[in-house]
Amino acid sequence: MSERPSSRARAERAPQDPTRTGRKRKIPPLIMFERMHQPLAPPRVYLQRLMHGALAAGAIIGVSLALGVLGYHTLVGLPWLDALLNASMILGGMGPVDPVRTAAGKLFASAYALFSGVILLTSVGVLLAPAYHRIIHRFHLDAKE
């Protein structure tokens, strides 16, 4: 008969949870920002974070613009170029160019205008987050010295 390993032996072979063992988890530098007690990230990492933020903000704006163009084309009945112009102007905060005549188009234009305001603020936040974090982190490091 084979003996079952004791619970202590099983615990020694079990994979360790880094949050409970005191070991620090390795966090990829492009996903998370450094903690308050850590040194400032090197300029290369900072520039990569800025680039990733710009790409993410561009993707958010691009998807939002595509939704607006599609909505203006299908629900309002505008040609593709006019739909692009209207969606761009709304997304940029300038307002519509062409009048909307249908009820479905008016509901879409209203919802898209509200959505665009939130998207504009979100994309600016994503774009500026690395710079804001670096400034605040530098102030914290200066305060410790």
CORFEN-V826328 format. One record per backbone hydrogen bond with DSSP energy under -1.0 kcal/mol. CO is the residue of the C=O (numbers start at 1). NH is the residue of the N-H. Records with the same first field share a line. If there is no record, write none. Layout:
CO: NH + NH
This chain:
6: 10
7: 11
8: 12
9: 13
10: 14
17: 20 + 21
28: 31 + 32
35: 38
42: 46
43: 47
44: 48
45: 49
46: 50
47: 51
48: 52
49: 53
50: 54
51: 55
52: 56
53: 57
54: 58
55: 59
56: 60
57: 61
58: 62
59: 63
60: 64
61: 65
62: 66
63: 67
64: 68
65: 69
66: 70
67: 71
68: 72
69: 73
70: 74
71: 75
72: 78
79: 83
80: 84
81: 85
82: 86
83: 87
84: 88
85: 89
86: 90
87: 91
88: 92
89: 94 + 95
90: 93
102: 106
103: 107
104: 108
105: 109
106: 110
107: 111
108: 112
109: 113
110: 114
111: 115
112: 116
113: 117
114: 118
115: 119
116: 120
117: 121
118: 122
119: 123
120: 124
121: 125
122: 126
123: 127
124: 128
125: 129
128: 132
129: 133
130: 134
131: 135
132: 136
133: 137
134: 138
135: 139
136: 140
137: 141
138: 142
139: 143
140: 144
141: 145
